Amino acid sequence: MVAVFAAEKARLGDVFYDSVAIRADPMIDQWKRETGYEEEP
């Protein structure tokens, strides 16, 4: 039973982090434009 719960928790964590990444990417891009941030090659 614990293994089943752990698998569900891992999947829920993936969904949470995916949704955070989707919302954070535009904010990070805007911050880069406003600060003139450039990544090194």
C-alpha positions as CSV (number, residue, x, y, z in Angstrom):
1,M,0.0,0.0,0.0
2,V,2.8,2.4,0.8
3,A,4.4,1.8,-2.7
4,V,1.2,2.7,-4.4
5,F,0.8,5.9,-2.4
6,A,4.5,6.9,-3.1
7,A,3.9,6.4,-6.8
8,E,0.8,8.7,-6.7
9,K,2.7,11.3,-4.7
10,A,5.5,11.3,-7.3
11,R,3.1,11.8,-10.1
12,L,1.4,14.6,-8.3
13,G,4.7,16.2,-7.7
14,D,5.5,16.1,-11.4
15,V,2.2,17.7,-12.2
16,F,2.9,20.5,-9.7
17,Y,6.4,21.2,-10.9
18,D,5.2,21.2,-14.6
19,S,2.5,23.7,-13.8
20,V,5.0,25.9,-11.9
21,A,7.4,25.8,-14.8
22,I,4.7,26.8,-17.3
23,R,3.9,29.9,-15.2
24,A,7.5,30.8,-14.4
25,D,9.0,30.8,-17.9
26,P,7.2,34.0,-19.1
27,M,8.2,35.8,-15.9
28,I,11.8,34.7,-16.2
29,D,11.9,35.8,-19.8
30,Q,10.5,39.2,-18.9
31,W,13.1,39.6,-16.1
32,K,15.9,38.8,-18.6
33,R,14.6,41.5,-21.0
34,E,14.3,44.1,-18.2
35,T,17.7,43.4,-16.7
36,G,19.6,42.8,-20.0
37,Y,20.5,39.4,-18.8
38,E,22.3,37.2,-21.4
39,E,23.3,33.6,-21.0
40,E,26.9,32.6,-21.7
41,P,27.3,30.2,-24.7
